[in-house]
Amino acid sequence: MIVVGYPIGGNKVSVTRGIVSRKDQSVYSHSAVDSHLVLQVDAAINPGNSGGPAIQDDKVVGVAFQVATKGENIGYLIPTNVIRHFLKDIEDGKYDGYVELGVRTLNSFNVFLRKAKGIPDHLEGVFVSKVLKNGSAENHLKEGDFLLEIDGQPIGKNGTVMQDKDARVDFVEIVDNKHAGDKISFKLYREGKEISVSFPARRMSDFDFMRNQYDRSYDFEMIGGLLFQEMSRDLITSWGRSGNTSGGSQLLYRFFYFIEDGLNRTKKTDVVLYRKLSHPVNSSSDYFVNMILESVNGIPVGELKDLKKILKESKDKYLRLKFLDIQVPLILNREEAEKADEKIRKIYGLE
C-alpha cells in the first residue's frame, strides 16, 4: 500500500509505503468527539498528507488524516465505507452527519455479573449500561438489556461483530453505516426472555457543543460589560489557555459529562459568564467569571436566547444574577448597566 501527498519537507509529491496493521474504532481529530472506523498503517504520514489517497492494487483504500503523536509510524486512514457514507450524505447538497445509537455498553466477560443478571451461559452479547436522551435507542432499549444481535449479526462478549469475514469491529459500526430514518434492529435478552426490537436511526445534536467548530463565530449577550456565551469546546479551550483557573472543576465537569450524566434532560445547554470588560458598573464581579448562570431575577436560563429575552423584557431596577452552586447573587443596576454597555461597545468595537 502507498500513501500519496504533499507533506512538509519539500514541494514535490511524496509517496510512502506501508501495510495496514489494524482496523479499529478511534476518535476523529477533526471533531475531537466522534468515533468511527479507522485503518492503522505504518506508512509515514506527516502534516500535509491529510486528504491524500492511500492506494493498493490500483484502488483507493482510504484517505490519510491523522497520526498518533506518542508512537512511531502510527498513522490513520479514513476507510472507504466512511467516505461512501459522506458522499451519500451530501447527495442532497448538505451534510447532516452521523446518526447516534445513544447507548453505553458493558462487556459480558464477568461470569458473576452474568449470573446476577440471569444471563444463560450460552448467550453472548453486551449489557446496556446507559441510554442517552435523544439518541436513537431512547424509549426502545433499557438499562440492563443484554444485546445479542444487531441487524441479524451476532454480538460477541466484547461488543464486536464480524466484518468482511476477516476482522471484528465494534457493533456500533453497523449503526455508523446508517442514515437518518434507516431501521436498526436488535435481538436482546430482557427479563428472562429473548425479544426483538426495531426503531429508526436518528441524529443526536446534543453533542454538537462538544465538537470542534470551524469558520464559526459565536453569539453572545452582554449586560454591564459582562459577556455571556453558551458552553462550547472553543470556550473550554480558551479558558484553558487563559491560565484563569476560576470555575475550573465545574466548567470541565459540565462540559464533559453534560450528556453522560443526563444534565441535558433538564436544560438544553449551559450559559457561562466567560469574560468581563472592566467598567465601574461591574467592579465586584471578578468572582463570578467562568461561572454558569442559573437564573436572572428568579427566571431560569436554559440557553442564551432565554437570557436575551429576560434582559429585553425586564423592567426591574436591579438584575439578580444567580450562578450555579453559588448562594450569593451578583446584583446589577439595570439602567446603569445598560448605559455602561453603550460606552463599552464603542470602546471595544462591539457595535
N, C-alpha and C positions, 0 to 999 in steps of 0.2 A: 504494500500500500504506500502511496506517496501523498504528501501534503504540499499544496502549491499556494504561494502567497508572496507578499512583499514585506517581510519583517524588517525590523531595524538592522542596520549594519551594511546597507547597500541600496542601490537604486534598481537593480535588475531583479527579475523574478527568481524566487528561491524555491527549490524542490528538496524536501527531506523525505527519508524513507523510514518505515517502522511497521509494527504489527499491532493489531487490536488485541489488547490483553485482558479487557474486562468489559462487560455490558452491565450497567448498573443504573440506579436512580440517584440523582445528585441535584443539589440546589443550583439553579442557573444564576450566574453573577449579574446578569442584566437586570433582573428584578430583585435579587437577593432574598426572595421568598419562595418562589415556585420551584418545585422539584419535579424533574422529568427524566426520561431515559437519556443516558449519555453513553458514548463509546470511549473507553480509555485507551490511549495509544502511547507508544514510546517514541514516536517521531517528534523531532524538535519543533515546538510551537512557541513563537515569541510574539511580542507586541507588533502588530502589523499583519499577522497571519489571520486574524479574525475575519471571517467571511470567505476565506479561501477554501476551495474544494479539497476533499480527500478522495483519491481515485484508486480503484482496484479493478483489474481486468477491464479497463476502459470504461468503467462505470463510476459515477459519483456515489460514494457510500456514506458521505457525511460532510459537514461544514465545520471547520476549526473555529473555536470560540473562547476557550479559557484553558488555564493551566493550574496545577497545584503548586503554589509557590514554595511549600515546605518540602518538596521532594525534587528528584531529578528525573527529567524526561518523562513527566507525567502530564500529558495533555488530554484535552477532551474534545470530542466531536459531537455535533448535533446530528443524530441519526436521521435516516430518510423518512421514517414514519412521522417524526416531529415536523419535518419540513413539509410533508404532504398535508399534515393537519393544518399548518399555517396557510398553505396555498388554498385549501378547501375553504378555510375560514374567510379569506378575503375575496372570495368569488363575488360577493355582493357589494364590494367596494369599501368595506370597513372591517376592522379587526375587532372581534368580540372577546377573544381569549379563551382559556380553558374552562371546562366545567369542573366543579368540585364535588366529590363524594361527600365530604364533610364528616368523616368519622376518624377516630383514633382507635388503633387495634393493638392487641397484645398477643404474642405468640403462645402456642399451647404446649410447649415442651415440659412445663411444670406438671408432673403427674398428680401432685396433691391438689393443685388448683383444678385440674380436670375432674378429679373425684369430688371435690367440694361443689362443683357446678353440675355434677351428674352427667358428664360427657362420656358416652360409651368409648371403650378403648379403641375400637376400630375406626372411629371418625377422626379425620384430620381437618384442620382449619385454624381460624384465629378468633379470639374474643373481641367483641366491640366494647371498648373501654369508655368511649365518649362519643356522643352525637352532637355536632355543632349546629347552632342556629343558622338557618337559611341555606344549609347545604342540601344537596340532592336527597340525602338519606333522612332528613328531618321528617318525622311523623311516619316513617316507613321501617327504619331499623331502630332497635332499642339497645341501651346499655345492657350487656350481659348476653346478647345474641352471639351464637357461635356460627361464623360464616363458613360454609362448606364448599360452595361453588359460586362462581360468577360467570354468567353467560354460558353455563354448561361446562366450564373448566374447573377442575378440582383445585382447591387452595391447600397448599401444604401447611405444615405446622409452623413454618417460619413466615407465612404470608405470601409465598410466591406461587406463580403458575408457570407452566411450561410455555415457551415461546419459540417458534421457528424450529422446533424439535432438537435444538442444540443448546438452549440456555433457559434458565429460570429468571423471571423478573417479578417485581412486586405486583401483586394483583391489581393495584391501583392503576397500573399501566393500561389495563383494559379500559378503565374509565377515561384515562387521558386521551385515548384514541377516539372518544365520542364527541359529539357536538350537542349544543343545547336542543333538547327535545328528543334525543335518541333514548331508547329504552335501556335501563340497567336491570338485570335480573340476578337475583341471589337465591340459592338454596341454603337454608340455615337450620340450626337446631335451637328451638326455643321452648322452654318449659316442658321438656321431655318429648317434644315432637319435632319431626322434620317437616318444614314448611317451605313454600316458595313465595317470594315477593318480587314485584317489578314496579319500577317507578321511572319517571323521566329524568334525564340528566339536566342540570341547570347550573348556570354560572353563579358564583358567590362573590359579590362585590365587597363584602365585609373586609377582605384582606387588602383592598386597594391602598389604604393609608400606609400599609407596611412596605409597599413596593417602592423601588427606586422610580422616580418620575423624571422625565426628560422633556426639555423645551416647555416647561410649565411654570407659570407664576401663580403664587398662592393668594387667595383672598384673605383679607384681614379686617378687623374693626378696631378703631381707636377711640378711646374716651380719656380725656385728661392726660394725653401723652402716653397712655398705656396701650400697647399693641397686643391684640388677641388673635390667635390663629388656631385652626384645627390641628389636632395631632397628625404628624406625618413623619416619614423616615428622614426627610430633609431637616425637619425641626430637631429631631433627636441628634442627627449628625452635627448640625450647627451648635447645639447645646454642648456636645462632647468636645468640639474644637474650641469653644469659648473659654474653657477652664473654669467656668462657673458651676460649682457643684450643688448649688441650692436646688431643692426639689428632685435630686437625682434618683433616689431609690423609688420614689413614687412615679416619676416620669417613665423610668425604664420598665417598671412592673406594668403600668397601664399600657405601654406600647407593645411589649412582648406577650402579654397574657390577656389582653382585652378580649380576644376571641376565645382563646383556650379556656379561660375561666368563666366564660359566659357573660362578661360585663356588657356585651352588646345586646343582651336580652332586655336591658332596662333603658339604654340610651344608644343613640346612633354612633356618637364619637365623643372625644374629649376636646374641650376648648381650653387652650393654655395661654396664660399671660407670658408671652415669650420675650418681650422687650419693653424697656422703659425709656422714653425720650424725655430727658430731665427737664423739669419745669417746677416752679414753686408749688403748683397745684398738686403734684404727685410726690412731694418731698419725703413722705413717710411710707413709701410703697415698696422699697427695696426687698423687704422680707418676702413679698408675695410673687416676685418674679420667678418664672418657671413652675408656678403652681397651677393647678387645674381649677377652673372656675366652675362652681356648682350652681349658683343662683344669683340673681340680681333682684333686690327688694322682694325676696321670697319666691320669685318665679324661676323654676328650673331652667338651666341652659343645657340642652341636649346636643346642640350643634351651633355653628356660627350664625346661621340665619335666625336662631332664637334670640341671640344677643342683639343682633341688629334690630329686630322687631321691638324688643324691650326698650332699647335706648331711643328708638324713634318715637315710641308711643308714651314714654314716661313723662309725667308732669310733676313728679315728686321733687322736692327741694334737694333731697340727698339721695345718692345711689349707694346702697349697701351691697357690696360685692362679697359674697360668701364663697370661700375656697374649700376644696375637698379636704376633710380631716383637720381643718383649722377653725377653731371655735370663734375667734375674734374676726369680724369682717373688716374689709377695707372700705372706708367711708369717703365718698367724693361729693363735693357740692356740684350738683349737676350743671347749673348755669355757669359757674366759674370754670368747670372742666370743658364745657363746650366753647367758651370764649378762648380758653388756652389752646384748644385744638386748632383754632383758626390761625393763631400765630405759629404754632408748632408745624403745621402743614407747610407754611411758607418757608420757615427756616430749613426744614428737611426736604423740601421739594416734593411733598406728597400730594400736591393739588392735581 
